[in-house]
Amino acid sequence: MSEAQLFHLATLGILFVLSAFFSGSETALMSLDKLRLKYLVEKRRSGADRLEAVLEHPDRLLSAILVGNNLVNIAASVFATTLFVELYGDRGELMTILVLTPLLLIFSEVCPKTYAARYPEKLSFLVLRPILVVMWVLTPVVWMVTGVSRLLTRLLKGEAARPLISEDEIRSIISVGEQTGVVAKEQRRMLHGVFELSQIRVRDVMIPRTEVVGIEVGESFESVLPIVQQARHSRFPVYEGSLDNVVGVIHSKDILNFVGNRGEFSLRELARPPYFVPESKPIETLLQSFRRRHLHLAMVIDEYGGVEGIVTLEDIVEEIIGEIQDEYDVEEVLVRELGPGRFLVDGSASLRTLNRRFKLKFSEEHANTLAGLLMRTLGTIPQEGDGCQVDGVTLTVRKVVDRRVEAIEMLLPEGPRPTP
């Protein structure tokens, strides 16, 4: 083999390495986890900020890599053809196709791309400086190619750039984290609860009017004190005439301060101004309002201005972390299993909770609780023994107290079973 042929062979080897470099760099840089990179930037890893800056303009990066790779592959074809023509004469061109194509495919495409896909972070930092040099050398060509590609993209009207990560992807990451043991079960519930805040309305979590303990504004200290002592909460709406005319909200400590210190007692003067919110308000925005106003309780009103109930900061927090039981709370069992597919459910159980637990599809548009759904379906005030079917689920009234449905037997169709 002559010196010229040896030169061609050595040059081919170098071109193969360069082709593999460009192919591997493209895969590594394009598949690098952007969230992981942001974490590395925050941790001040060497080169991470520069790598992030390069990836902010993927069109320039891809243009440089693809132009460089194509130049290398064209040069490899030229040198390979020259070498094989010298060695095999007229059959040289055919030999170039038969030999060069599989070699380029295996050693300059498949192998480097496979390695880069497996170790994108390691390889990205390794190739960063050489790629920056290539981008600088090919600057004029890169600008021209980038300009043409942007023009074509505008003409074709491609999809708008998607966000770095979507809500569904975050939910999937959380679920995978639970499966792998990185995220605990309770942590998963809390994280999912944060995302659901924007979908939950005040009416879904409020304490209904029938359960609200209010205090008439003209009550004396002697009559108010027993109410405060027996109640299981610390804040009370103060009303004049009826609960539809709330004039303020009072804290139990403001009343207890008068124990042993009998000054002039006036609920009107002690009460703080009430905060009213519509029942349709998302609890996510209500939480922000509570934080800005330094409040813990709001009066919930309907479309006509009548008081529907109250909502507290604790009610919202419980949507994230679950039920909070303090020393005054009596734990309520809303669902009790009677047998396979049969459950005794408290009438106040929310449809959202039942849908999530039993994978049901009860409509929440016109009712918030199971009792409300049953009454709306029947069209009358139900009596014990009355029943109906909703979305394949059989509901039967088991207990009614003062027109209030206390307990409902729920018979599930074949399939749905409760989730923990």
C-alpha positions as a Markdown table, in Angstrom:
| # | Residue | x | y | z |
|---|---|---|---|---|
| 1 | Met | 0.0 | 0.0 | 0.0 |
| 2 | Ser | 1.4 | 3.4 | -1.1 |
| 3 | Glu | 2.0 | 6.4 | 1.2 |
| 4 | Ala | -1.0 | 8.2 | -0.5 |
| 5 | Gln | -3.3 | 5.2 | 0.3 |
| 6 | Leu | -2.1 | 5.1 | 3.9 |
| 7 | Phe | -2.8 | 8.8 | 4.2 |
| 8 | His | -6.3 | 8.3 | 2.8 |
| 9 | Leu | -6.8 | 5.4 | 5.3 |
| 10 | Ala | -5.6 | 7.4 | 8.2 |
| 11 | Thr | -7.7 | 10.4 | 7.2 |
| 12 | Leu | -10.8 | 8.1 | 6.9 |
| 13 | Gly | -10.1 | 6.9 | 10.5 |
| 14 | Ile | -10.1 | 10.5 | 11.7 |
| 15 | Leu | -13.2 | 11.3 | 9.8 |
| 16 | Phe | -15.0 | 8.3 | 11.4 |
| 17 | Val | -14.1 | 9.6 | 14.8 |
| 18 | Leu | -15.3 | 13.1 | 14.0 |
| 19 | Ser | -18.6 | 11.7 | 12.6 |
| 20 | Ala | -19.1 | 9.7 | 15.8 |
| 21 | Phe | -18.3 | 12.8 | 17.8 |
| 22 | Phe | -21.0 | 14.9 | 16.1 |
| 23 | Ser | -23.6 | 12.1 | 16.2 |
| 24 | Gly | -23.0 | 11.4 | 19.9 |
| 25 | Ser | -23.0 | 15.1 | 20.7 |
| 26 | Glu | -26.3 | 15.7 | 19.1 |
| 27 | Thr | -28.0 | 12.9 | 21.0 |
| 28 | Ala | -26.4 | 13.8 | 24.3 |
| 29 | Leu | -27.1 | 17.5 | 24.2 |
| 30 | Met | -30.7 | 17.1 | 22.9 |
| 31 | Ser | -31.7 | 14.4 | 25.4 |
| 32 | Leu | -30.1 | 16.1 | 28.4 |
| 33 | Asp | -32.6 | 16.6 | 31.3 |
| 34 | Lys | -33.3 | 20.3 | 31.5 |
| 35 | Leu | -34.5 | 20.1 | 35.1 |
| 36 | Arg | -31.3 | 18.3 | 36.1 |
| 37 | Leu | -29.3 | 20.9 | 34.3 |
| 38 | Lys | -31.0 | 23.7 | 36.2 |
| 39 | Tyr | -30.2 | 21.9 | 39.4 |
| 40 | Leu | -26.5 | 21.6 | 38.4 |
| 41 | Val | -26.5 | 25.4 | 37.6 |
| 42 | Glu | -27.9 | 26.1 | 41.1 |
| 43 | Lys | -25.2 | 23.9 | 42.6 |
| 44 | Arg | -22.6 | 25.8 | 40.6 |
| 45 | Arg | -21.1 | 22.8 | 38.8 |
| 46 | Ser | -18.3 | 23.9 | 36.5 |
| 47 | Gly | -19.6 | 24.4 | 32.9 |
| 48 | Ala | -23.3 | 24.0 | 33.8 |
| 49 | Asp | -24.1 | 27.7 | 33.2 |
| 50 | Arg | -22.3 | 27.6 | 29.8 |
| 51 | Leu | -24.1 | 24.4 | 28.8 |
| 52 | Glu | -27.5 | 25.9 | 29.8 |
| 53 | Ala | -26.7 | 29.0 | 27.6 |
| 54 | Val | -25.9 | 26.8 | 24.6 |
| 55 | Leu | -29.1 | 24.9 | 25.0 |
| 56 | Glu | -31.1 | 28.1 | 25.1 |
| 57 | His | -30.6 | 28.3 | 21.3 |
| 58 | Pro | -31.1 | 24.7 | 20.1 |
| 59 | Asp | -31.5 | 25.8 | 16.5 |
| 60 | Arg | -27.9 | 27.2 | 16.4 |
| 61 | Leu | -26.5 | 24.2 | 18.2 |
| 62 | Leu | -28.2 | 21.7 | 15.8 |
| 63 | Ser | -27.2 | 23.7 | 12.8 |
| 64 | Ala | -23.5 | 23.6 | 13.9 |
| 65 | Ile | -23.6 | 19.9 | 14.6 |
| 66 | Leu | -25.5 | 18.9 | 11.5 |
| 67 | Val | -23.3 | 21.1 | 9.2 |
| 68 | Gly | -20.2 | 19.7 | 10.8 |
| 69 | Asn | -21.4 | 16.1 | 10.6 |
| 70 | Asn | -22.4 | 16.5 | 6.9 |
| 71 | Leu | -19.1 | 18.0 | 6.0 |
| 72 | Val | -17.3 | 15.2 | 7.7 |
| 73 | Asn | -19.4 | 12.5 | 6.0 |
| 74 | Ile | -19.0 | 14.1 | 2.6 |
| 75 | Ala | -15.2 | 14.2 | 3.1 |
| 76 | Ala | -15.2 | 10.6 | 4.2 |
| 77 | Ser | -17.1 | 9.6 | 1.0 |
| 78 | Val | -14.5 | 11.5 | -1.1 |
| 79 | Phe | -11.5 | 9.9 | 0.6 |
| 80 | Ala | -13.1 | 6.4 | 0.6 |
| 81 | Thr | -14.0 | 6.6 | -3.1 |
| 82 | Thr | -10.4 | 7.8 | -4.0 |
| 83 | Leu | -8.9 | 4.9 | -1.9 |
| 84 | Phe | -11.1 | 2.2 | -3.3 |
| 85 | Val | -10.8 | 3.3 | -6.9 |
| 86 | Glu | -7.0 | 3.1 | -6.5 |
| 87 | Leu | -7.3 | -0.3 | -5.0 |
| 88 | Tyr | -10.1 | -1.9 | -7.1 |
| 89 | Gly | -10.3 | 0.2 | -10.2 |
| 90 | Asp | -13.8 | 0.4 | -11.7 |
| 91 | Arg | -15.3 | -1.6 | -8.8 |
| 92 | Gly | -14.1 | 1.1 | -6.4 |
| 93 | Glu | -17.3 | 3.1 | -6.3 |
| 94 | Leu | -19.4 | 0.0 | -5.6 |
| 95 | Met | -16.9 | -1.1 | -2.9 |
| 96 | Thr | -17.3 | 2.4 | -1.3 |
| 97 | Ile | -21.0 | 1.9 | -1.0 |
| 98 | Leu | -20.8 | -1.6 | 0.3 |
| 99 | Val | -18.1 | -0.8 | 2.9 |
| 100 | Leu | -18.5 | 2.8 | 3.9 |
| 101 | Thr | -22.2 | 2.8 | 4.4 |
| 102 | Pro | -22.4 | 0.0 | 7.1 |
| 103 | Leu | -19.2 | 1.3 | 8.8 |
| 104 | Leu | -20.6 | 4.8 | 9.1 |
| 105 | Leu | -24.0 | 3.5 | 10.2 |
| 106 | Ile | -22.5 | 1.2 | 12.9 |
| 107 | Phe | -19.5 | 3.1 | 14.2 |
| 108 | Ser | -20.5 | 6.7 | 13.5 |
| 109 | Glu | -24.3 | 6.6 | 14.2 |
| 110 | Val | -25.7 | 3.6 | 16.1 |
| 111 | Cys | -22.8 | 3.1 | 18.6 |
| 112 | Pro | -22.2 | 6.8 | 19.6 |
| 113 | Lys | -25.9 | 7.6 | 19.7 |
| 114 | Thr | -26.6 | 4.6 | 21.9 |
| 115 | Tyr | -23.8 | 5.5 | 24.3 |
| 116 | Ala | -24.9 | 9.2 | 24.4 |
| 117 | Ala | -28.5 | 8.2 | 25.1 |
| 118 | Arg | -27.4 | 6.2 | 28.1 |
| 119 | Tyr | -25.0 | 8.8 | 29.5 |
| 120 | Pro | -26.2 | 12.2 | 28.2 |
| 121 | Glu | -25.0 | 14.3 | 31.2 |
| 122 | Lys | -21.5 | 12.9 | 31.3 |
| 123 | Leu | -21.1 | 13.2 | 27.5 |
| 124 | Ser | -22.6 | 16.7 | 27.3 |
| 125 | Phe | -20.0 | 18.2 | 29.7 |
| 126 | Leu | -17.3 | 16.3 | 27.8 |
| 127 | Val | -18.2 | 17.6 | 24.3 |
| 128 | Leu | -19.2 | 21.1 | 25.4 |
| 129 | Arg | -15.9 | 22.9 | 24.7 |
| 130 | Pro | -15.2 | 21.2 | 21.3 |
| 131 | Ile | -18.8 | 22.0 | 20.2 |
| 132 | Leu | -18.3 | 25.6 | 21.2 |
| 133 | Val | -15.2 | 25.7 | 19.0 |
| 134 | Val | -17.2 | 24.2 | 16.1 |
| 135 | Met | -20.0 | 26.7 | 16.6 |
| 136 | Trp | -17.4 | 29.6 | 16.5 |
| 137 | Val | -15.7 | 28.2 | 13.4 |
| 138 | Leu | -18.9 | 27.6 | 11.5 |
| 139 | Thr | -20.6 | 30.9 | 12.7 |
| 140 | Pro | -21.4 | 32.3 | 9.2 |
| 141 | Val | -22.8 | 29.0 | 8.0 |
| 142 | Val | -24.7 | 28.5 | 11.2 |
| 143 | Trp | -26.3 | 31.9 | 11.0 |
| 144 | Met | -27.4 | 31.2 | 7.4 |
| 145 | Val | -28.8 | 27.8 | 8.1 |
| 146 | Thr | -30.6 | 29.0 | 11.3 |
| 147 | Gly | -32.1 | 31.9 | 9.4 |
| 148 | Val | -33.5 | 29.6 | 6.6 |
| 149 | Ser | -34.9 | 27.1 | 9.2 |
| 150 | Arg | -36.6 | 29.9 | 11.1 |
| 151 | Leu | -38.2 | 31.2 | 8.0 |
| 152 | Leu | -39.4 | 27.8 | 7.0 |
| 153 | Thr | -40.8 | 27.2 | 10.5 |
| 154 | Arg | -42.8 | 30.5 | 10.3 |
| 155 | Leu | -44.1 | 29.5 | 6.9 |
| 156 | Leu | -45.1 | 26.1 | 8.1 |
| 157 | Lys | -46.6 | 27.5 | 11.3 |
| 158 | Gly | -45.4 | 24.8 | 13.6 |
| 159 | Glu | -46.7 | 24.2 | 17.1 |
| 160 | Ala | -45.8 | 26.8 | 19.7 |
| 161 | Ala | -42.9 | 25.9 | 22.0 |
| 162 | Arg | -44.1 | 23.7 | 24.8 |
| 163 | Pro | -43.2 | 24.5 | 28.5 |
| 164 | Leu | -40.2 | 23.0 | 30.1 |
| 165 | Ile | -42.4 | 20.5 | 31.9 |
| 166 | Ser | -46.2 | 20.1 | 32.1 |
| 167 | Glu | -48.5 | 19.4 | 35.1 |
| 168 | Asp | -49.2 | 15.9 | 33.8 |
| 169 | Glu | -45.5 | 15.2 | 33.6 |
| 170 | Ile | -44.9 | 16.4 | 37.1 |
| 171 | Arg | -47.8 | 14.2 | 38.3 |
| 172 | Ser | -46.2 | 11.2 | 36.5 |
| 173 | Ile | -42.8 | 12.0 | 38.1 |
| 174 | Ile | -44.4 | 12.0 | 41.5 |
| 175 | Ser | -46.2 | 8.7 | 40.9 |
| 176 | Val | -42.9 | 7.1 | 39.6 |
| 177 | Gly | -41.2 | 8.5 | 42.7 |
| 178 | Glu | -43.7 | 6.8 | 44.9 |
| 179 | Gln | -43.3 | 3.5 | 43.0 |
| 180 | Thr | -39.5 | 3.6 | 43.4 |
| 181 | Gly | -39.6 | 4.6 | 47.0 |
| 182 | Val | -38.3 | 8.1 | 46.6 |
| 183 | Val | -41.6 | 9.8 | 47.4 |
| 184 | Ala | -43.7 | 8.5 | 50.4 |
| 185 | Lys | -47.4 | 7.7 | 49.9 |
| 186 | Glu | -48.5 | 10.7 | 52.1 |
| 187 | Gln | -46.1 | 13.0 | 50.2 |
| 188 | Arg | -47.6 | 11.9 | 46.9 |
| 189 | Arg | -51.1 | 12.7 | 48.2 |
| 190 | Met | -50.0 | 16.1 | 49.4 |
| 191 | Leu | -48.2 | 17.0 | 46.1 |
| 192 | His | -51.3 | 15.9 | 44.1 |
| 193 | Gly | -53.5 | 17.9 | 46.4 |
| 194 | Val | -51.5 | 21.1 | 45.6 |
| 195 | Phe | -52.3 | 20.6 | 41.9 |
| 196 | Glu | -56.0 | 20.0 | 42.6 |
| 197 | Leu | -56.5 | 23.3 | 44.5 |
| 198 | Ser | -57.3 | 25.2 | 41.3 |
| 199 | Gln | -60.0 | 22.8 | 40.5 |
| 200 | Ile | -61.8 | 22.8 | 43.9 |
| 201 | Arg | -64.4 | 25.5 | 44.6 |
| 202 | Val | -65.3 | 27.0 | 48.0 |
| 203 | Arg | -68.6 | 25.2 | 48.0 |
| 204 | Asp | -66.8 | 21.9 | 47.9 |
| 205 | Val | -65.0 | 22.4 | 51.2 |
| 206 | Met | -67.2 | 24.8 | 53.2 |
| 207 | Ile | -69.0 | 24.1 | 56.4 |
| 208 | Pro | -72.7 | 24.3 | 55.5 |
| 209 | Arg | -75.0 | 26.9 | 57.1 |
| 210 | Thr | -76.8 | 24.2 | 59.1 |
| 211 | Glu | -73.6 | 23.4 | 61.0 |
| 212 | Val | -72.4 | 26.9 | 61.5 |
| 213 | Val | -72.3 | 28.1 | 65.2 |
| 214 | Gly | -73.0 | 31.8 | 65.1 |
| 215 | Ile | -73.5 | 34.4 | 68.0 |
| 216 | Glu | -76.2 | 37.1 | 68.0 |
| 217 | Val | -74.6 | 40.5 | 68.3 |
| 218 | Gly | -76.7 | 41.5 | 71.3 |
| 219 | Glu | -75.8 | 38.4 | 73.5 |
| 220 | Ser | -74.4 | 39.0 | 77.0 |
| 221 | Phe | -71.1 | 37.7 | 78.2 |
| 222 | Glu | -72.9 | 35.1 | 80.4 |
| 223 | Ser | -74.7 | 33.6 | 77.4 |
| 224 | Val | -71.8 | 33.7 | 75.0 |
| 225 | Leu | -69.2 | 32.1 | 77.3 |
| 226 | Pro | -70.9 | 28.6 | 77.4 |
| 227 | Ile | -71.1 | 28.7 | 73.6 |
| 228 | Val | -67.4 | 29.3 | 73.3 |
| 229 | Gln | -66.5 | 26.7 | 75.9 |
| 230 | Gln | -68.6 | 24.0 | 74.3 |
| 231 | Ala | -67.6 | 24.7 | 70.7 |
| 232 | Arg | -64.9 | 22.8 | 68.9 |
| 233 | His | -63.5 | 25.8 | 67.1 |
| 234 | Ser | -62.1 | 29.2 | 67.9 |
| 235 | Arg | -63.8 | 31.6 | 65.5 |
| 236 | Phe | -67.5 | 32.5 | 65.3 |
| 237 | Pro | -69.6 | 34.7 | 63.0 |
| 238 | Val | -71.5 | 37.4 | 64.8 |
| 239 | Tyr | -74.8 | 38.2 | 63.2 |
| 240 | Glu | -77.7 | 40.6 | 63.8 |
| 241 | Gly | -81.2 | 39.2 | 63.4 |
| 242 | Ser | -80.2 | 36.2 | 61.2 |
| 243 | Leu | -77.1 | 34.5 | 59.8 |
| 244 | Asp | -77.7 | 36.3 | 56.5 |
| 245 | Asn | -76.8 | 39.6 | 58.3 |
| 246 | Val | -73.3 | 38.9 | 59.6 |
| 247 | Val | -71.7 | 41.9 | 61.1 |
| 248 | Gly | -68.3 | 40.5 | 62.1 |
| 249 | Val | -66.2 | 37.5 | 63.2 |
| 250 | Ile | -64.9 | 37.0 | 66.8 |
| 251 | His | -62.2 | 34.9 | 68.2 |
| 252 | Ser | -62.7 | 32.9 | 71.4 |
| 253 | Lys | -59.7 | 34.4 | 73.0 |
| 254 | Asp | -61.3 | 37.9 | 72.7 |
| 255 | Ile | -64.2 | 36.6 | 74.8 |
| 256 | Leu | -62.1 | 34.6 | 77.2 |
| 257 | Asn | -60.2 | 37.7 | 78.0 |
| 258 | Phe | -63.2 | 39.0 | 79.9 |
| 259 | Val | -63.1 | 36.0 | 82.3 |
| 260 | Gly | -62.2 | 37.5 | 85.7 |
| 261 | Asn | -62.0 | 41.0 | 84.1 |
| 262 | Arg | -65.5 | 42.2 | 83.7 |
| 263 | Gly | -65.4 | 45.3 | 81.7 |
| 264 | Glu | -68.0 | 46.6 | 79.3 |
| 265 | Phe | -68.8 | 43.6 | 77.0 |
| 266 | Ser | -69.9 | 44.4 | 73.4 |
| 267 | Leu | -69.7 | 41.9 | 70.6 |
| 268 | Arg | -70.2 | 44.6 | 68.0 |
| 269 | Glu | -67.0 | 46.3 | 69.2 |
| 270 | Leu | -65.0 | 43.2 | 69.7 |
| 271 | Ala | -65.9 | 41.6 | 66.3 |
| 272 | Arg | -63.5 | 42.0 | 63.3 |
| 273 | Pro | -65.0 | 42.9 | 59.9 |
| 274 | Pro | -66.3 | 39.8 | 58.1 |
| 275 | Tyr | -64.8 | 38.7 | 54.8 |
| 276 | Phe | -67.3 | 37.4 | 52.2 |
| 277 | Val | -66.5 | 35.1 | 49.3 |
| 278 | Pro | -68.7 | 33.6 | 46.5 |
| 279 | Glu | -69.3 | 29.8 | 46.7 |
| 280 | Ser | -67.8 | 29.5 | 43.2 |
| 281 | Lys | -64.4 | 30.9 | 44.2 |
| 282 | Pro | -61.4 | 28.5 | 43.7 |
| 283 | Ile | -59.8 | 27.7 | 47.0 |
| 284 | Glu | -56.4 | 28.3 | 45.4 |
| 285 | Thr | -57.2 | 32.0 | 45.1 |
| 286 | Leu | -59.0 | 32.0 | 48.5 |
| 287 | Leu | -55.8 | 30.7 | 50.1 |
| 288 | Gln | -53.9 | 33.6 | 48.6 |
| 289 | Ser | -56.5 | 36.1 | 49.9 |
| 290 | Phe | -56.2 | 34.6 | 53.4 |
| 291 | Arg | -52.5 | 35.0 | 53.3 |
| 292 | Arg | -52.6 | 38.6 | 52.1 |
| 293 | Arg | -55.4 | 39.6 | 54.5 |
| 294 | His | -54.1 | 37.6 | 57.4 |
| 295 | Leu | -57.4 | 35.8 | 57.8 |
| 296 | His | -58.5 | 32.3 | 58.9 |
| 297 | Leu | -62.3 | 32.4 | 58.1 |
| 298 | Ala | -64.6 | 33.7 | 55.4 |
| 299 | Met | -68.3 | 33.8 | 55.0 |
| 300 | Val | -69.6 | 31.9 | 51.9 |
| 301 | Ile | -72.5 | 33.5 | 50.0 |
| 302 | Asp | -74.6 | 32.3 | 47.2 |
| 303 | Glu | -75.6 | 34.2 | 44.0 |
| 304 | Tyr | -78.4 | 36.0 | 45.9 |
| 305 | Gly | -76.2 | 37.2 | 48.7 |
| 306 | Gly | -77.5 | 34.8 | 51.3 |
| 307 | Val | -75.0 | 33.0 | 53.6 |
| 308 | Glu | -74.4 | 29.4 | 52.5 |
| 309 | Gly | -71.8 | 28.6 | 55.2 |
| 310 | Ile | -68.2 | 29.3 | 56.3 |
| 311 | Val | -64.8 | 28.3 | 55.0 |
| 312 | Thr | -61.7 | 28.2 | 57.1 |
| 313 | Leu | -58.0 | 28.1 | 56.5 |
| 314 | Glu | -58.0 | 24.6 | 58.0 |
| 315 | Asp | -60.6 | 23.4 | 55.4 |
| 316 | Ile | -58.2 | 24.4 | 52.6 |
| 317 | Val | -55.1 | 23.0 | 54.2 |
| 318 | Glu | -56.9 | 19.6 | 54.7 |
| 319 | Glu | -57.3 | 19.4 | 51.0 |
| 320 | Ile | -53.5 | 19.2 | 50.7 |
| 321 | Ile | -52.4 | 17.2 | 53.8 |
| 322 | Gly | -55.6 | 15.3 | 54.7 |
| 323 | Glu | -58.0 | 15.5 | 57.6 |
| 324 | Ile | -56.6 | 17.4 | 60.7 |
| 325 | Gln | -57.7 | 15.9 | 64.0 |
| 326 | Asp | -57.1 | 18.0 | 67.1 |
| 327 | Glu | -57.9 | 17.3 | 70.7 |
| 328 | Tyr | -61.5 | 18.6 | 70.2 |
| 329 | Asp | -62.3 | 16.7 | 67.0 |
| 330 | Val | -64.2 | 13.5 | 67.0 |
| 331 | Glu | -63.1 | 11.4 | 64.0 |
| 332 | Glu | -65.9 | 10.8 | 61.6 |
| 333 | Val | -66.2 | 7.6 | 59.6 |
| 334 | Leu | -67.8 | 8.7 | 56.4 |
| 335 | Val | -67.7 | 5.3 | 54.6 |
| 336 | Arg | -68.2 | 1.9 | 56.2 |
| 337 | Glu | -68.0 | -1.3 | 54.3 |
| 338 | Leu | -71.0 | -3.6 | 54.7 |
| 339 | Gly | -70.0 | -6.3 | 52.3 |
| 340 | Pro | -68.6 | -6.8 | 48.8 |
| 341 | Gly | -69.5 | -3.7 | 46.8 |
| 342 | Arg | -71.8 | -2.5 | 49.6 |
| 343 | Phe | -71.0 | 0.6 | 51.7 |
| 344 | Leu | -72.8 | 2.7 | 54.3 |
| 345 | Val | -72.0 | 6.3 | 53.5 |
| 346 | Asp | -72.6 | 9.5 | 55.5 |
| 347 | Gly | -74.9 | 11.8 | 53.6 |
| 348 | Ser | -72.4 | 14.7 | 54.0 |
| 349 | Ala | -69.7 | 12.8 | 52.1 |
| 350 | Ser | -68.5 | 14.9 | 49.2 |
| 351 | Leu | -69.0 | 13.6 | 45.7 |
| 352 | Arg | -65.4 | 14.5 | 44.8 |
| 353 | Thr | -64.1 | 12.3 | 47.6 |
| 354 | Leu | -66.3 | 9.4 | 46.5 |
| 355 | Asn | -65.4 | 9.8 | 42.9 |
| 356 | Arg | -61.8 | 9.7 | 43.7 |
| 357 | Arg | -62.0 | 6.8 | 46.1 |
| 358 | Phe | -64.3 | 4.5 | 44.2 |
| 359 | Lys | -63.4 | 5.7 | 40.6 |
| 360 | Leu | -67.0 | 6.9 | 40.0 |
| 361 | Lys | -68.3 | 9.6 | 37.8 |
| 362 | Phe | -71.0 | 11.4 | 39.9 |
| 363 | Ser | -71.7 | 14.8 | 38.5 |
| 364 | Glu | -70.6 | 17.6 | 40.8 |
| 365 | Glu | -72.3 | 20.4 | 38.8 |
| 366 | His | -75.5 | 20.7 | 40.9 |
| 367 | Ala | -74.6 | 18.9 | 44.1 |
| 368 | Asn | -71.6 | 18.6 | 46.4 |
| 369 | Thr | -72.6 | 15.8 | 48.7 |
| 370 | Leu | -74.1 | 12.3 | 48.2 |
| 371 | Ala | -77.3 | 13.4 | 50.0 |
| 372 | Gly | -77.6 | 16.4 | 47.7 |
| 373 | Leu | -77.2 | 14.2 | 44.6 |
| 374 | Leu | -79.8 | 11.7 | 45.9 |
| 375 | Met | -82.3 | 14.5 | 46.7 |
| 376 | Arg | -81.8 | 16.1 | 43.3 |
| 377 | Thr | -82.3 | 12.8 | 41.6 |
| 378 | Leu | -85.4 | 11.9 | 43.5 |
| 379 | Gly | -86.9 | 15.4 | 43.3 |
| 380 | Thr | -88.3 | 15.1 | 46.8 |
| 381 | Ile | -87.2 | 15.1 | 50.4 |
| 382 | Pro | -86.4 | 11.4 | 50.8 |
| 383 | Gln | -87.7 | 9.0 | 53.5 |
| 384 | Glu | -85.9 | 6.0 | 54.9 |
| 385 | Gly | -86.0 | 3.2 | 52.3 |
| 386 | Asp | -86.3 | 5.5 | 49.3 |
| 387 | Gly | -83.7 | 4.9 | 46.6 |
| 388 | Cys | -82.5 | 5.5 | 43.0 |
| 389 | Gln | -79.8 | 4.6 | 40.6 |
| 390 | Val | -77.1 | 7.1 | 39.5 |
| 391 | Asp | -74.5 | 6.1 | 36.9 |
| 392 | Gly | -75.0 | 2.4 | 37.7 |
| 393 | Val | -74.7 | 2.9 | 41.5 |
| 394 | Thr | -77.7 | 2.0 | 43.6 |
| 395 | Leu | -78.4 | 4.5 | 46.4 |
| 396 | Thr | -80.8 | 3.7 | 49.3 |
| 397 | Val | -81.7 | 6.0 | 52.2 |
| 398 | Arg | -81.0 | 4.3 | 55.5 |
| 399 | Lys | -81.4 | 7.2 | 58.1 |
| 400 | Val | -83.2 | 10.5 | 58.0 |
| 401 | Val | -83.1 | 13.0 | 60.9 |
| 402 | Asp | -85.3 | 16.2 | 60.7 |
| 403 | Arg | -85.4 | 16.0 | 56.9 |
| 404 | Arg | -81.6 | 15.6 | 56.8 |
| 405 | Val | -80.3 | 12.4 | 55.1 |
| 406 | Glu | -77.8 | 11.0 | 57.6 |
| 407 | Ala | -76.9 | 7.7 | 56.0 |
| 408 | Ile | -77.1 | 6.2 | 52.5 |
| 409 | Glu | -76.4 | 2.6 | 51.5 |
| 410 | Met | -74.3 | 2.6 | 48.3 |
| 411 | Leu | -74.2 | -0.5 | 46.1 |
| 412 | Leu | -71.5 | -0.4 | 43.5 |
| 413 | Pro | -71.7 | -2.0 | 40.1 |
| 414 | Glu | -69.2 | -4.8 | 39.3 |
| 415 | Gly | -65.7 | -3.3 | 38.8 |
| 416 | Pro | -65.2 | -0.2 | 41.0 |
| 417 | Arg | -63.4 | -0.8 | 44.2 |
| 418 | Pro | -62.1 | 1.7 | 46.8 |
| 419 | Thr | -58.6 | 2.9 | 46.5 |
| 420 | Pro | -56.5 | 3.6 | 49.6 |
